[in-house]
């Protein structure tokens, strides 16, 4: 199947995809800040430049797009039909890189949370933020939100 959009338009669309300051990231930042959490953004000295860094809790938060980071069992994590081999390789590299970064952070003594974009819909955002806040205060070294299949089958 060929792309329905010409090459220049597709290039402009893809160039507009932001890596930080995204809508899901702003939602999490706002919700955590309103609950009294204070954080720093995009600390480049840490592996993977986490979206949020909470030094007090020795925790980092990544807010991942389901498409770009291939959230398992999520309908947004599809592989485009155009240039599917290219996309498969790209997504595989992203997933491998994510796992490597989590391992590096663990070795450095940081706790890590991954918030998936599908967990920040209006329907699920409140529960996602509650679970994240509980994890920050009392949780273990790693959490992935949402993890339930019911969350990903929107």
N, CA, C and O of each residue as an XYZ file, in Angstrom:
616
protein
N       0.847     -1.177      0.000
C       0.000      0.000      0.000
C       0.893      1.240      0.000
O       1.849      1.332      0.769
N       0.570      2.170     -0.857
C       1.369      3.385     -0.931
C       0.815      4.444      0.004
O      -0.350      4.403      0.401
N       1.663      5.380      0.341
C       1.279      6.467      1.238
C       0.274      7.374      0.530
O       0.440      7.696     -0.646
N      -0.765      7.781      1.251
C      -1.796      8.649      0.680
C      -1.336     10.107      0.609
O      -1.971     10.936     -0.043
N      -0.239     10.405      1.281
C       0.250     11.779      1.360
C       1.561     11.869      0.605
O       2.373     10.945      0.643
N       1.770     13.002     -0.094
C       3.018     13.142     -0.847
C       4.209     13.249      0.104
O       4.046     13.520      1.293
N       5.391     13.034     -0.429
C       6.609     12.917      0.358
C       6.902     14.183      1.176
O       7.292     14.083      2.339
N       6.723     15.354      0.591
C       7.019     16.612      1.290
C       6.068     16.833      2.471
O       6.496     17.270      3.539
N       4.792     16.534      2.281
C       3.806     16.684      3.355
C       4.096     15.694      4.476
O       4.034     16.048      5.654
N       4.415     14.448      4.109
C       4.747     13.440      5.114
C       5.976     13.880      5.912
O       6.015     13.716      7.131
N       6.960     14.426      5.243
C       8.169     14.893      5.912
C       7.844     16.019      6.901
O       8.375     16.045      8.012
N       6.981     16.936      6.501
C       6.577     18.052      7.375
C       5.816     17.531      8.603
O       6.022     18.015      9.716
N       4.951     16.557      8.397
C       4.185     15.962      9.506
C       5.124     15.286     10.491
O       5.012     15.485     11.701
N       6.051     14.485      9.976
C       6.963     13.754     10.852
C       7.916     14.706     11.577
O       8.288     14.448     12.722
N       8.313     15.794     10.931
C       9.197     16.771     11.574
C       8.494     17.490     12.725
O       9.148     17.984     13.644
N       7.170     17.546     12.673
C       6.405     18.231     13.714
C       6.194     17.372     14.959
O       5.727     17.876     15.981
N       6.530     16.082     14.889
C       6.378     15.203     16.041
C       7.417     15.604     17.079
O       8.619     15.577     16.814
N       6.942     15.974     18.256
C       7.833     16.477     19.294
C       8.355     15.339     20.167
O       7.690     14.320     20.354
N       9.556     15.538     20.694
C      10.113     14.540     21.597
C       9.924     14.951     23.053
O      10.038     14.111     23.947
N       9.639     16.221     23.307
C       9.360     16.675     24.661
C       8.359     17.820     24.607
O       8.148     18.434     23.562
N       7.749     18.094     25.756
C       6.705     19.121     25.788
C       5.427     18.666     25.120
O       4.645     19.491     24.647
N       5.205     17.359     25.075
C       4.016     16.821     24.421
C       2.796     16.970     25.329
O       2.934     17.218     26.527
N       1.636     16.820     24.769
C       0.396     16.929     25.540
C       0.335     15.898     26.681
O      -0.009     16.268     27.804
N       0.659     14.614     26.430
C       0.649     13.657     27.547
C       1.643     14.044     28.644
O       1.348     13.900     29.830
N       2.810     14.531     28.249
C       3.805     14.946     29.237
C       3.276     16.111     30.078
O       3.450     16.125     31.296
N       2.650     17.060     29.447
C       2.108     18.209     30.183
C       0.998     17.788     31.144
O       0.871     18.349     32.233
N       0.199     16.809     30.746
C      -0.855     16.304     31.638
C      -0.266     15.704     32.909
O      -0.743     15.978     34.010
N       0.765     14.887     32.754
C       1.394     14.250     33.910
C       2.061     15.306     34.783
O       1.924     15.279     36.006
N       2.777     16.228     34.167
C       3.451     17.281     34.940
C       2.454     18.080     35.757
O       2.674     18.328     36.943
N       1.373     18.480     35.138
C       0.357     19.278     35.822
C      -0.262     18.510     36.981
O      -0.412     19.049     38.078
N      -0.620     17.264     36.745
C      -1.260     16.451     37.783
C      -0.314     16.200     38.956
O      -0.727     16.305     40.111
N       0.936     15.875     38.680
C       1.890     15.628     39.759
C       2.185     16.908     40.539
O       2.285     16.886     41.765
N       2.323     18.011     39.827
C       2.610     19.284     40.495
C       1.462     19.673     41.424
O       1.696     20.178     42.522
N       0.230     19.443     40.992
C      -0.933     19.787     41.830
C      -1.006     18.918     43.081
O      -1.659     19.292     44.055
N      -0.340     17.759     43.065
C      -0.297     16.886     44.240
C       0.921     17.157     45.114
O       1.163     16.438     46.083
N       1.683     18.184     44.775
C       2.806     18.584     45.608
C       4.151     18.019     45.208
O       5.144     18.280     45.886
N       4.221     17.256     44.130
C       5.495     16.711     43.680
C       6.267     17.789     42.921
O       5.695     18.543     42.134
N       7.555     17.846     43.168
C       8.418     18.783     42.456
C       9.449     17.984     41.690
O       9.946     16.969     42.177
N       9.769     18.439     40.498
C      10.603     17.655     39.597
C      11.384     18.562     38.678
O      11.128     19.763     38.587
N      12.326     17.971     38.009
C      13.089     18.634     36.954
C      12.759     17.929     35.649
O      12.361     16.764     35.630
N      12.935     18.665     34.563
C      12.613     18.126     33.241
C      13.881     17.789     32.463
O      14.843     18.557     32.457
N      13.867     16.644     31.816
C      14.857     16.290     30.796
C      16.300     16.510     31.238
O      17.034     17.271     30.608
N      16.704     15.853     32.309
C      18.081     15.946     32.790
C      18.979     15.139     31.850
O      18.907     13.911     31.812
N      19.806     15.829     31.109
C      20.619     15.173     30.076
C      21.718     14.289     30.637
O      22.253     13.440     29.924
N      22.064     14.476     31.912
C      23.126     13.660     32.498
C      22.660     12.230     32.797
O      23.487     11.349     33.033
N      21.366     12.000     32.790
C      20.840     10.652     33.042
C      20.591      9.930     31.723
O      20.219     10.563     30.735
N      20.789      8.621     31.693
C      20.549      7.854     30.465
C      19.116      8.036     29.959
O      18.158      7.908     30.721
N      18.986      8.332     28.683
C      17.681      8.448     28.068
C      16.997      9.791     28.258
O      15.891      9.986     27.753
N      17.621     10.721     28.970
C      17.039     12.030     29.258
C      15.569     11.874     29.671
O      14.674     12.203     28.893
N      15.313     11.379     30.882
C      13.938     11.131     31.332
C      13.066     12.390     31.238
O      13.559     13.510     31.367
N      11.775     12.186     31.013
C      10.850     13.310     30.911
C      10.742     14.056     32.237
O      10.719     15.287     32.256
N      10.676     13.325     33.338
C      10.599     13.931     34.668
C      11.612     13.261     35.580
O      11.785     12.043     35.541
N      12.278     14.057     36.397
C      13.245     13.531     37.366
C      12.863     14.067     38.737
O      12.805     15.278     38.951
N      12.603     13.149     39.662
C      12.257     13.511     41.038
C      13.402     13.047     41.935
O      13.411     11.912     42.410
N      14.353     13.927     42.158
C      15.553     13.562     42.925
C      15.205     13.118     44.341
O      15.801     12.176     44.861
N      14.243     13.794     44.964
C      13.854     13.467     46.335
C      13.473     11.995     46.470
O      13.740     11.370     47.496
N      12.850     11.450     45.432
C      12.385     10.067     45.444
C      13.335      9.140     44.686
O      13.090      7.938     44.577
N      14.413      9.709     44.169
C      15.370      8.953     43.355
C      14.606      8.186     42.258
O      14.801      6.990     42.042
N      13.726      8.944     41.580
C      12.845      8.343     40.576
C      12.856      9.159     39.287
O      13.005     10.381     39.298
N      12.696      8.450     38.190
C      12.551      9.084     36.878
C      11.270      8.566     36.233
O      10.828      7.447     36.495
N      10.690      9.403     35.388
C       9.457      9.030     34.692
C       9.645      9.269     33.202
O      10.068     10.341     32.771
N       9.320      8.243     32.431
C       9.284      8.352     30.981
C       7.823      8.322     30.559
O       7.073      7.454     31.005
N       7.407      9.249     29.710
C       6.053      9.248     29.174
C       6.191      8.841     27.710
O       6.603      9.633     26.862
N       5.839      7.593     27.435
C       6.071      7.002     26.119
C       4.814      6.996     25.261
O       3.713      6.717     25.735
N       5.009      7.310     23.991
C       3.948      7.156     23.017
C       3.818      5.684     22.651
O       4.817      5.006     22.408
N       2.602      5.202     22.613
C       2.372      3.779     22.330
C       2.880      3.381     20.944
O       3.377      2.270     20.759
N       2.757      4.278     19.980
C       3.201      3.989     18.613
C       4.724      3.912     18.544
O       5.268      2.930     18.039
N       5.408      4.921     19.037
C       6.862      5.013     18.888
C       7.615      3.990     19.725
O       8.694      3.542     19.335
N       7.057      3.617     20.870
C       7.741      2.692     21.759
C       7.084      1.315     21.780
O       7.455      0.458     22.583
N       6.109      1.105     20.897
C       5.459     -0.190     20.672
C       4.935     -0.828     21.960
O       5.395     -1.888     22.383
N       3.958     -0.148     22.569
C       3.292     -0.653     23.766
C       2.586     -1.965     23.421
O       1.710     -2.004     22.557
N       2.979     -3.031     24.107
C       2.412     -4.353     23.808
C       0.908     -4.375     24.070
O       0.431     -3.791     25.043
N       0.178     -5.044     23.207
C      -1.274     -5.225     23.296
C      -2.054     -3.920     23.202
O      -3.209     -3.865     23.624
N      -1.461     -2.892     22.670
C      -2.147     -1.611     22.504
C      -2.434     -1.416     21.016
O      -1.558     -1.618     20.175
N      -3.665     -1.021     20.701
C      -4.010     -0.898     19.287
C      -3.283      0.259     18.601
O      -3.216      0.293     17.372
N      -2.734      1.210     19.371
C      -1.976      2.310     18.781
C      -0.575      1.877     18.354
O       0.106      2.613     17.640
N      -0.145      0.709     18.775
C       1.212      0.225     18.487
C       1.225     -0.632     17.229
O       1.728     -1.756     17.242
N       0.683     -0.112     16.166
C       0.668     -0.865     14.909
C       1.915     -0.536     14.086
O       2.620      0.434     14.366
N       2.167     -1.337     13.093
C       3.266     -1.082     12.170
C       2.651     -0.595     10.861
O       1.803     -1.273     10.280
N       3.076      0.578     10.398
C       2.513      1.108      9.147
C       2.703      0.139      7.990
O       3.691     -0.593      7.931
N       1.754      0.146      7.081
C       1.826     -0.763      5.942
C       2.847     -0.298      4.908
O       3.400     -1.113      4.169
N       3.095      1.003      4.855
C       4.086      1.536      3.943
C       5.460      1.402      4.588
O       5.643      1.816      5.733
N       6.418      0.836      3.882
C       7.792      0.661      4.382
C       7.808     -0.078      5.717
O       8.507      0.322      6.647
N       7.053     -1.131      5.802
C       6.906     -1.859      7.062
C       8.222     -2.438      7.572
O       8.422     -2.529      8.783
N       9.113     -2.828      6.683
C      10.410     -3.357      7.127
C      11.212     -2.263      7.839
O      11.804     -2.505      8.890
N      11.225     -1.068      7.264
C      11.894      0.069      7.901
C      11.321      0.328      9.296
O      12.069      0.479     10.261
N       9.991      0.376      9.396
C       9.349      0.682     10.675
C       9.598     -0.420     11.700
O       9.796     -0.138     12.882
N       9.587     -1.660     11.258
C       9.844     -2.770     12.177
C      11.241     -2.651     12.786
O      11.412     -2.832     13.991
N      12.225     -2.351     11.962
C      13.594     -2.182     12.465
C      13.672     -0.995     13.432
O      14.298     -1.083     14.488
N      13.037      0.098     13.062
C      13.071      1.292     13.904
C      12.440      1.012     15.269
O      13.007      1.367     16.303
N      11.279      0.384     15.271
C      10.596      0.094     16.536
C      11.396     -0.893     17.389
O      11.451     -0.764     18.612
N      12.011     -1.871     16.739
C      12.832     -2.827     17.480
C      13.999     -2.105     18.149
O      14.304     -2.363     19.313
N      14.654     -1.197     17.415
C      15.750     -0.417     18.010
C      15.246      0.411     19.188
O      15.922      0.493     20.213
N      14.071      1.025     19.059
C      13.504      1.828     20.149
C      13.272      0.982     21.396
O      13.625      1.392     22.501
N      12.685     -0.185     21.222
C      12.368     -1.056     22.357
C      13.650     -1.545     23.025
O      13.738     -1.555     24.253
N      14.636     -1.946     22.242
C      15.912     -2.409     22.793
C      16.599     -1.263     23.541
O      17.117     -1.458     24.641
N      16.600     -0.077     22.943
C      17.205      1.087     23.598
C      16.503      1.386     24.918
O      17.169      1.663     25.915
N      15.177      1.337     24.945
C      14.422      1.598     26.175
C      14.827      0.621     27.278
O      15.028      1.028     28.422
N      14.946     -0.661     26.941
C      15.336     -1.662     27.940
C      16.754     -1.402     28.462
O      17.018     -1.539     29.657
N      17.643     -1.034     27.570
C      19.021     -0.741     27.963
C      19.062      0.460     28.915
O      19.791      0.440     29.907
N      18.289      1.494     28.619
C      18.263      2.694     29.465
C      17.708      2.380     30.852
O      18.223      2.877     31.853
N      16.667      1.564     30.914
C      16.102      1.185     32.205
C      17.125      0.420     33.038
O      17.227      0.613     34.249
N      17.874     -0.443     32.379
C      18.910     -1.209     33.080
C      20.000     -0.266     33.611
O      20.435     -0.398     34.755
N      20.435      0.678     32.782
C      21.464      1.634     33.209
C      20.989      2.461     34.399
O      21.748      2.689     35.341
N      19.743      2.906     34.360
C      19.199      3.690     35.477
C      19.138      2.857     36.752
O      19.430      3.354     37.840
N      18.762      1.595     36.613
C      18.696      0.703     37.776
C      20.083      0.542     38.401
O      20.228      0.599     39.622
N      21.085      0.345     37.572
C      22.461      0.200     38.050
C      22.900      1.467     38.794
O      23.651      1.392     39.766
N      22.430      2.621     38.333
C      22.788      3.899     38.960
C      21.978      4.173     40.233
O      22.222      5.158     40.930
N      21.007      3.291     40.532
C      20.219      3.441     41.751
C      18.932      4.229     41.587
O      18.313      4.610     42.580
N      18.518      4.479     40.357
C      17.281      5.213     40.106
C      16.118      4.247     39.930
O      16.274      3.161     39.371
N      14.946      4.660     40.417
C      13.710      3.930     40.146
C      13.110      4.537     38.880
O      13.239      5.738     38.644
N      12.465      3.720     38.079
C      11.937      4.204     36.802
C      10.473      3.840     36.633
O      10.047      2.740     36.985
N       9.707      4.781     36.089
C       8.305      4.541     35.739
C       8.126      4.864     34.263
O       8.689      5.827     33.743
N       7.333      4.039     33.610
C       6.944      4.317     32.233
C       5.443      4.544     32.236
O       4.668      3.681     32.648
N       5.049      5.709     31.774
C       3.638      6.031     31.619
C       3.340      5.943     30.129
O       3.959      6.634     29.319
N       2.392      5.091     29.776
C       2.026      4.943     28.373
C       0.951      5.952     28.011
O       0.066      6.257     28.812
N       1.041      6.456     26.811
C       0.115      7.468     26.315
C      -1.344      7.025     26.437
O      -2.213      7.844     26.732
N      -1.617      5.752     26.216
C      -2.997      5.266     26.289
C      -3.548      5.314     27.711
O      -4.763      5.261     27.904
N      -2.673      5.414     28.704
C      -3.109      5.516     30.093
C      -3.450      6.932     30.500
O      -3.799      7.181     31.653
N      -3.351      7.869     29.559
C      -3.618      9.270     29.873
C      -4.852      9.807     29.162
O      -5.000     11.018     28.996
N      -5.730      8.915     28.746
C      -7.006      9.367     28.204
C      -7.824      9.936     29.353
O      -7.525      9.665     30.516
N      -8.839     10.712     29.049
C      -9.675     11.310     30.102
C     -10.238     10.248     31.032
O     -10.359     10.461     32.238
N     -10.573      9.123     30.464
C     -11.176      8.025     31.224
C     -10.187      7.398     32.221
O     -10.585      6.973     33.305
N      -8.906      7.344     31.851
C      -7.921      6.621     32.653
C      -6.925      7.499     33.392
O      -6.219      7.015     34.277
N      -6.853      8.776     33.051
C      -5.797      9.630     33.587
C      -5.792      9.698     35.114
O      -4.729      9.621     35.730
N      -6.947      9.839     35.720
C      -7.008      9.968     37.178
C      -6.416      8.736     37.867
O      -5.628      8.862     38.805
N      -6.797      7.552     37.401
C      -6.273      6.323     37.986
C      -4.772      6.193     37.737
O      -4.031      5.757     38.618
N      -4.329      6.564     36.554
C      -2.910      6.505     36.221
C      -2.095      7.389     37.159
O      -1.056      6.961     37.663
N      -2.551      8.607     37.397
C      -1.822      9.538     38.258
C      -1.842      9.055     39.708
O      -0.842      9.189     40.415
N      -2.960      8.497     40.157
C      -3.019      7.953     41.519
C      -1.999      6.837     41.700
O      -1.277      6.801     42.696
N      -1.945      5.927     40.731
C      -0.995      4.813     40.808
C       0.448      5.321     40.767
O       1.316      4.797     41.465
N       0.696      6.339     39.951
C       2.030      6.907     39.854
C       2.436      7.566     41.177
O       3.564      7.392     41.636
N       1.522      8.317     41.784
C       1.806      8.981     43.064
C       2.095      7.955     44.160
O       3.020      8.133     44.953
N       1.312      6.893     44.201
C       1.563      5.832     45.182
C       2.931      5.195     44.950
O       3.674      4.945     45.899
N       3.253      4.939     43.711
C       4.553      4.359     43.394
C       5.685      5.290     43.824
O       6.679      4.835     44.390
N       5.541      6.583     43.559
C       6.593      7.520     43.936
C       6.845      7.490     45.437
O       7.991      7.494     45.886
N       5.775      7.460     46.199
C       5.918      7.512     47.653
C       6.359      6.181     48.256
O       7.175      6.165     49.179
N       5.837      5.076     47.753
C       6.039      3.780     48.419
C       6.522      2.657     47.523
O       6.817      1.568     48.016
N       6.611      2.884     46.242
C       6.797      1.787     45.302
C       8.181      1.208     45.214
O       9.125      1.659     45.861
N       8.263      0.193     44.389
C       9.497     -0.542     44.158
C      10.347      0.186     43.122
O      10.159      1.377     42.877
N      11.279     -0.538     42.519
C      12.214      0.121     41.619
C      11.658      0.388     40.219
O      12.204      1.224     39.500
N      10.583     -0.302     39.811
C      10.100     -0.132     38.441
C       8.593     -0.311     38.389
O       8.028     -1.167     39.071
N       7.952      0.511     37.569
C       6.518      0.349     37.325
C       6.237      0.776     35.885
O       6.902      1.650     35.331
N       5.240      0.137     35.309
C       4.789      0.476     33.970
C       3.286      0.710     34.055
O       2.541     -0.175     34.477
N       2.835      1.905     33.651
C       1.415      2.245     33.789
C       0.877      2.611     32.414
O       1.516      3.413     31.733
N      -0.237      2.087     31.966
C      -0.990      1.003     32.567
C      -0.359     -0.336     32.228
O       0.368     -0.465     31.243
N      -0.642     -1.313     33.043
C      -0.141     -2.658     32.776
C      -1.280     -3.620     32.515
O      -1.050     -4.733     32.042
N      -2.489     -3.219     32.810
C      -3.633     -4.117     32.632
C      -4.118     -4.092     31.203
O      -4.112     -3.043     30.558
N      -4.543     -5.251     30.699
C      -5.074     -5.326     29.353
C      -6.308     -4.470     29.178
O      -6.543     -3.936     28.094
N      -7.117     -4.326     30.252
C      -8.329     -3.534     30.127
C      -8.023     -2.080     29.771
O      -8.828     -1.419     29.115
N      -6.867     -1.583     30.199
C      -6.494     -0.207     29.899
C      -6.137     -0.050     28.425
O      -6.431      0.980     27.818
N      -5.515     -1.050     27.860
C      -5.023     -0.922     26.495
C      -6.062     -1.260     25.447
O      -5.843     -1.023     24.259
N      -7.178     -1.805     25.862
C      -8.248     -2.151     24.914
C      -9.335     -1.087     24.969
O     -10.465     -1.364     25.370
N      -8.990      0.124     24.567
C      -9.906      1.265     24.698
C     -11.045      1.194     23.744
O     -11.898      2.081     23.734
